[in-house]
Amino acid sequence: MHSIRWLFSLGLLVSAAFQPAVAEAVNREQLLEQMKAMRPVDLVVLDQGEGAEEYTLGIFAVSGDPADPEIRRFKLWQESADNLVIPTESVNCSREEPLRVTRDTEAIYVRKLNPGGTRRASTREDHLVWWAACHPDLAGQDPSGLSEMARELGYSTELIESQEVLRLPAP
């Protein structure tokens, strides 16, 4: 009788161990569907990844700055398989000093860009976001193919790209 109780207890323990994993998989799928359903109507998808690296990068709520016509403010939609982040950012669309300003919990990042010029893989997102905010008709296009368009729009394509990091004070 003791061995039957022991086997029964072991069976309950094993089933309890697997139940959260099944529930988590169902909840994850539901969460992904909820995130997709929550997407804003004016969201423009800039980039997507499939499989294990599933993500969606989009831009929405783009608006100009009343004080400076070269500045655009917007919200990014950074959706991954297990997270959704919606930061507010800005770009400067000027031909002399195009840049993207973003931040995280530790710093503000000012990235000077070279639209249409040589770019690194590490700045691909910066260029996708910049083109979408400054020239919405080109949103989502691969920035590496926009050299001629950049020159037509008056960008030199010869600017030096750099990043300035402004550390935030610790809380």
N, C-alpha and C positions, 0 to 999 in steps of 0.2 A: 504494500500500500504506500509505503514511504517513497519508493522509486516512481510510482505513478504520479504522486504529487510533485516530485522533483521534475519529472519530464514535462508535466503540465505547466509548472512554473517556468521552466526553461523555454517552452513554446511561447508562453505569454511574453517573456522577456525578448525573445527574438522578434516576434511580430511587432512589439512596441518599438524596437530599434529601427525597423524598416518603415514603419508608418510615417514618421516625420519626413523621411526622404521622399516618399511618394507625395505627401502633402506639399512639400517644398517645391517639387517639380510642377505640380498643378498650380500652386500659387505663383510661381515664377512666370508660367505661361499666361496666367490671368493678369499679372502685373504688366507684362510686355504689351498685351492687348489694351490694357487700360492706358498705358503711356501713349500708344498709337492713337487711341480715341481722343486723348487730350490735346493732340497737336493743334496749334492755332491755325485758323483758316488761311492766314497770310504767310504761313511757314513756307520758305523756299529751301528745299533740300540741296545742300552743297556737296555732300559726300556721304557714302554709305559703305559699310563693310559687311561681309557675310560670314557665316560659320561661327567658329569659336571667337572671332574678333568682331562679332556683330555690333555695329554702332550706326548712329545717324547723326550727322552734323547739319544743322539748319540755321537759318536766320529769319527773324520776323520783327515786326514793330520798328522798322527803320524810320527814323525821323531826322530832319535837319535841325541844326542849332540856330535859333533866331539871331544870336550874336555873331555867328561866323558861318557863312554859307558853305565853307569847305568841310565842316565837321558834321559827321553823321553819328547818331546814337542808335543802338539797336539791342535786341536780345538774341542770344545764341541758344540753340536747342542742342544740347549734347546728351544724346540718349545712348546708353549702352545696355547690355543684356541685364544688368543688375543695378542700374543707376540712371537718374535723370538730373542734369544740372542745367540751370537756366540763368547764366550770368548776364548782366548788362555791361556793354562795352561801347567803345567809340573808335572811330577812325578819322584821320585827316586825309582828305582827298586832294590836297594841293599838289600841283605839279613839281614844286620845289622841295617839299618835305612830306611825302606820303608816309603815314604811319598808322599803326594799330596800338591802342592802349587797352591792356587787359590786366586782370589782377587775380590773386588767390588770397588765401588767409595770411600769407607771409610777406607779400610784396606787390607792388604795382610794376608792370612791365611796359616799357615804351619801346616799340620795335619800329625802327626806320626801315622802310621797304623800297624796293626798286621794281616798280611795276613793269612787266615786260622784259626785264633784264634777266641775267643769269640768276637762278635761285637754287637753294639747297633743299633737299628733301625735308629738312627740319623746319623750313618756313612755309611749306605747302599750305598748311591750314591758315596761316597769316594772310597769304595771297588769296586763297579762296574767299575768306571773310572780307578782305579789303575790296576785291572786285565786286562782290555781291552788294556791299554797302554803298560803294561809290558809283558803280555802273550796273544797276540791277538787271539790265538786259543781258549782261554777260555772266550772271550768277550761275554757278555750278559748272562752268567750263573749266577745263584744265588750264591753270595759269601759265604753264610752260608753252602753250600755243597762242598766247596773246601778245607776243612781241610787236607784231605789225600794228595791231589795234592800239597798243600803248603809245607807239610813235604817232599814229594818226590823232590820238587824243592829246598829244603834246607832252608826253612823259619822255624823259631823255633816255631811259633804259640803261643809263650809265651811273646811277647813284650807288653809293656804298651802303650796304645794309648793316645795321648794328642793333644792339639791344642795350637799353639802360634799365637797371634794376633798382627800384626805390624800395628799400626795406621798410616794412611797417613796424611801429613799436609793438613790443610784446604786450599782451593783455594783462 
